[in-house]
């Protein structure tokens, strides 16, 4: 996946679309494709509920602060 770095705030009039994964497929993302702070959408997070998740260098952390998917 291509990466773009911005030096200031990023805004959109149409929202942002995060890449979509399941818990199982998020766990299969290769280390080389993950960056601390990366955001993904997990369609079946804890209790089967969808969530945004952030890579912390070890795990995908859901927006509620709990682990959404292991590395």
Steps between C-alpha positions, in 0.01 A plus 500: 500500500631845416569734791467875506633722777333831584661775708174656614136417565311296243136577425238353270154611398413138418641316805775241508485132413715268709602162356259229619610176666353230722673408826653200322626692196633791711714249688653392166618846389879468456720701738648689205152633417424633851600838644441622856194722488355332189119485507285219360132404520435157653157380394460239775690627805429402862156344540469516120462878501677710237771739619781723387834371626846653531829304476709561815803300387375178660123477457205663329331708770128568457348842555382383845863440606484120493700271274305448177735250335843363588802536272 
